[in-house]
Amino acid sequence: MSGKAAFMVLLALGAALLTQTGCDNTRSLRKACDSGNAKSCYDVAKMYEDGIDEHRAKAVQFYQKAFQLYKKACDSGEAKGCSGLGRLYGNGKGVQKDEAKAVQLFRKACDGGYARGCLNLGYMYGKGKGVEHDDTKAVQLYSKVCDEGNAEGCSCLGGMYFSGTGVQKDDAKAIQLLRRACDGGDGLGCSRLGYMYEKGEGVQKDEAKALRLYQKACDGGDGWACGAIGYMYANGEGVLRDHGRAVQFFQKACDAGSARGCTSLGWVYAHGVSLMPAYVNEPGSTYRGSLVWRNDDKAVRLYRKACDGGDATGCKELGAMYEAGKGVKEDDAKAVEFYQKACDGGDATGCVSLGMMCSRGRGVQEDQARAAQLYQKACDGGDAPGCGALGWMYTNGTGVEKDDAKAAEFFQKGRDLKRSQ
């Protein structure tokens, strides 16, 4: 047998051994679970849940199986099983959605010493899901797990101190906690710390340091951080402007599950950009660059993915594609649907777009009063065009009582917002 043939045989044997080992491990875990080993039940349940991405056709079946096994683990005293079961109740996967039940299970997991249970419970208190909204309680839970050495808990607690949510705002404390989280391997902690350095929040502005922190987080799989690097390259912040690298990081962000990264990448395909970096203008450069050609179909797919992932701006851009008939058949009703979703999600420009549809009676019955309300919401959200549109409503007495003083007030607010951007 030749050396190459022998090598191929060894590879085949190795692959078979690995596969057999994996199967044997699964069988042994199932057997242990059936014998009453709660941790093994949890491990098998996690395998079912983790395998859903590769077996989408069996998602319902896998979630139901995971539910049964997490419940068995939890009932047998495995805190991780209670947390996993709570997650399924919270998301309505494998069982009817019940956020109050999820809270009970997360509390049981937390009381059982499982840090993830405490983090999940803190999140529910912070969002008021299944329990009365209580930021102070969320802070207490994050503090508990941070004190126990959990990096993610320190990251969550640092975020609360940065925003002044549930505690008095304290940038110095936030930086201390986020640095501890980042050093402990929490990607979100690195991202949050990078943001503070990028914007000069509570620390001297240092874009180079921000980039290093974002890169560390991005390398660890944090999609938001990858998107932040993309923005820095796109705008030339702390680095030479390089649209090519920006696109690469937007793609990486989207692939990592960042909805905002998908929106950014969608914008690239909706408009087309040159990938020519800034340094091509240097004397002697022979760089010819390249282009991302406009591709409306791809832009629509990316905006839809972003919108489905919870990014309000992605919903607004998707609405604009429907309104213009780009990449999809023109459909004003669909445009209104996505503008509404964007506005409800906090995108002020989505409120303006929806207001314009209401004002013109496109995709929805004409309603000038509602249009004025939407422009007001956009203006309150810091959107200069929204303030301007509301100013014209007061000038003309459309949808509101004519009031020149208020019109002047909103026109001025719009100008001030535009100057500050």
Residue pairs with C-beta under 8 A, 6 or more apart in sequence:
1 9
26 44
26 47
29 40
29 43
29 44
29 47
30 40
30 44
32 40
33 40
33 41
33 44
33 69
33 72
33 73
36 76
38 72
38 73
38 76
38 77
38 78
38 81
39 73
39 78
39 80
41 69
41 70
41 72
41 73
41 76
41 78
41 81
42 69
42 70
42 73
42 78
42 80
42 81
42 84
44 69
45 65
45 66
45 67
45 68
45 69
45 70
45 73
45 81
45 84
46 66
46 84
48 62
48 63
48 65
48 66
48 69
49 62
49 63
49 66
49 84
51 62
52 58
52 59
52 62
52 63
55 62
60 94
63 88
63 93
63 94
64 94
65 94
66 84
66 88
66 93
66 94
67 85
67 88
67 93
67 94
67 95
69 81
70 81
70 82
70 84
70 85
70 88
71 81
71 85
72 81
73 80
73 81
73 82
73 84
73 85
74 81
74 82
74 84
74 85
74 105
74 108
74 109
75 81
77 112
79 108
79 109
79 110
79 112
79 113
79 114
79 117
80 109
80 114
80 116
82 105
82 106
82 108
82 109
82 112
82 114
82 117
83 105
83 106
83 109
83 114
83 116
83 117
83 120
85 105
86 101
86 102
86 103
86 104
86 105
86 106
86 109
86 117
86 120
87 93
87 102
87 120
88 94
88 95
89 95
89 97
89 98
89 99
89 101
89 102
89 105
90 97
90 99
90 102
90 120
90 124
90 129
90 130
91 97
92 98
98 130
99 124
99 129
99 130
99 131
100 130
100 131
101 130
102 120
102 124
102 129
102 130
103 121
103 124
103 129
103 130
103 131
105 117
106 117
106 118
106 120
106 121
106 124
107 117
107 121
108 117
109 116
109 117
109 118
109 120
109 121
110 117
110 118
110 121
110 141
111 117
115 145
115 148
115 150
115 152
115 153
118 141
118 142
118 144
118 145
118 153
119 141
119 142
119 145
119 150
119 152
119 153
119 156
121 141
122 137
122 138
122 139
122 141
122 142
122 156
123 129
123 138
123 156
124 130
124 131
125 131
125 133
125 134
125 135
125 137
125 138
125 141
126 133
126 135
126 138
126 165
126 166
127 133
128 134
135 160
135 165
135 166
136 166
136 167
137 166
138 156
138 160
138 165
138 166
139 157
139 160
139 165
139 166
139 167
142 153
142 154
142 156
142 157
142 160
143 153
143 157
144 153
145 152
145 153
146 153
146 154
146 156
146 157
146 177
146 180
149 184
150 184
151 180
151 181
151 182
151 183
151 184
151 185
151 186
151 189
152 181
152 186
152 188
152 189
154 177
154 178
154 180
154 181
154 184
154 186
154 189
155 177
155 178
155 181
155 182
155 186
155 188
155 189
155 192
157 177
158 173
158 174
158 175
158 176
158 177
158 178
158 180
158 181
158 189
158 192
158 193
159 165
159 174
159 178
159 192
160 166
160 167
161 167
161 169
161 170
161 171
161 173
161 174
161 177
162 169
162 171
162 174
162 178
162 192
162 196
162 201
162 202
163 169
164 170
171 196
171 201
171 202
171 203
172 202
174 192
174 196
174 202
175 193
175 196
175 202
175 203
177 189
178 189
178 190
178 192
178 193
178 196
179 189
179 193
180 189
181 188
181 189
181 190
181 192
181 193
182 189
182 190
182 193
182 213
182 216
182 217
185 220
187 216
187 217
187 218
187 220
187 221
187 222
187 225
188 217
188 222
188 224
190 213
190 214
190 216
190 217
190 220
190 222
190 225
191 213
191 214
191 217
191 222
191 224
191 225
191 228
193 213
194 209
194 210
194 211
194 212
194 213
194 214
194 217
194 225
194 228
195 201
195 210
195 228
196 202
196 203
197 203
197 205
197 206
197 207
197 209
197 210
197 213
198 205
198 207
198 210
198 214
198 228
198 232
198 237
198 238
199 205
200 206
207 232
207 237
207 238
207 239
208 238
210 232
210 238
211 229
211 232
211 238
211 239
213 225
214 225
214 226
214 228
214 229
214 232
215 225
215 229
216 225
217 224
217 225
218 225
218 226
218 229
218 249
218 252
218 253
218 256
221 256
222 256
223 252
223 253
223 254
223 255
223 256
223 257
223 258
223 261
224 253
224 258
224 260
224 261
225 253
226 249
226 250
226 252
226 253
226 256
226 258
226 261
227 249
227 250
227 253
227 258
227 260
227 261
227 264
229 249
230 245
230 246
230 247
230 248
230 249
230 250
230 252
230 253
230 261
230 264
231 237
231 246
231 264
232 238
232 239
233 239
233 241
233 242
233 243
233 245
233 246
233 249
234 241
234 243
234 246
235 241
236 278
240 277
240 278
240 279
241 277
241 278
242 277
242 278
242 279
243 273
243 274
243 275
243 276
243 277
244 275
244 276
244 277
244 289
244 290
245 277
247 265
247 268
247 273
247 275
247 292
249 261
250 261
250 264
250 265
250 268
251 261
251 265
252 261
253 260
253 261
253 262
253 264
253 265
254 261
254 262
254 264
254 265
254 302
254 305
254 306
255 261
257 309
258 309
259 305
259 306
259 307
259 308
259 309
259 310
259 311
259 314
260 306
260 311
260 313
260 314
262 302
262 303
262 305
262 306
262 309
262 311
262 314
263 302
263 303
263 306
263 311
263 313
263 314
263 317
265 302
266 298
266 299
266 300
266 301
266 302
266 303
266 306
266 314
266 317
267 299
267 317
268 292
269 292
269 294
269 295
269 296
269 298
269 299
269 302
270 294
270 296
270 299
270 303
270 317
270 321
270 326
271 294
272 291
272 292
272 293
272 294
272 295
273 291
273 292
274 289
274 290
274 291
275 289
275 290
275 291
275 292
276 287
276 289
276 290
277 287
277 289
279 285
279 287
280 287
280 289
296 321
296 326
296 327
297 327
298 327
299 317
299 321
299 326
299 327
300 318
300 321
300 326
300 327
300 328
302 314
303 314
303 315
303 317
303 318
303 321
304 314
304 318
305 314
306 313
306 314
306 315
306 317
306 318
307 314
307 315
307 318
307 338
307 341
307 342
310 345
311 345
312 341
312 342
312 343
312 344
312 345
312 346
312 347
312 350
313 342
313 347
313 349
313 350
315 338
315 339
315 341
315 342
315 345
315 347
315 350
316 338
316 339
316 342
316 347
316 349
316 350
316 353
318 338
319 334
319 335
319 336
319 337
319 338
319 339
319 341
319 342
319 350
319 353
320 326
320 335
320 353
321 327
321 328
322 328
322 330
322 331
322 332
322 334
322 335
322 338
323 330
323 332
323 335
323 353
323 357
323 362
324 330
325 331
328 334
331 363
332 357
332 362
332 363
332 364
333 363
333 364
334 363
335 353
335 357
335 362
335 363
336 354
336 357
336 362
336 363
336 364
338 350
339 350
339 351
339 353
339 354
339 357
340 350
340 354
341 350
342 349
342 350
342 351
342 353
342 354
343 350
343 351
343 354
343 374
343 377
343 378
346 381
348 377
348 378
348 379
348 381
348 382
348 383
348 386
349 378
349 383
349 385
349 386
351 374
351 375
351 377
351 378
351 381
351 383
351 386
352 374
352 375
352 378
352 383
352 385
352 386
352 389
354 374
355 370
355 371
355 372
355 373
355 374
355 375
355 378
355 386
355 389
356 371
356 389
357 363
357 364
358 364
358 366
358 367
358 368
358 370
358 371
358 374
359 366
359 368
359 371
359 398
359 399
360 366
367 399
368 393
368 398
368 399
369 399
369 400
370 399
371 393
371 399
372 390
372 393
372 398
372 399
372 400
374 386
375 386
375 387
375 389
375 390
375 393
376 386
376 390
377 386
378 385
378 386
378 387
378 389
378 390
379 386
379 387
379 390
379 410
379 413
379 414
382 417
383 417
384 414
384 415
384 417
384 418
384 421
385 414
386 414
387 410
387 411
387 413
387 414
387 417
388 410
388 411
388 414
390 410
391 406
391 407
391 408
391 409
391 410
391 411
391 414
392 398
392 407
393 399
393 400
394 400
394 402
394 403
394 404
394 406
394 407
394 410
395 402
395 404
395 407
396 402
397 403
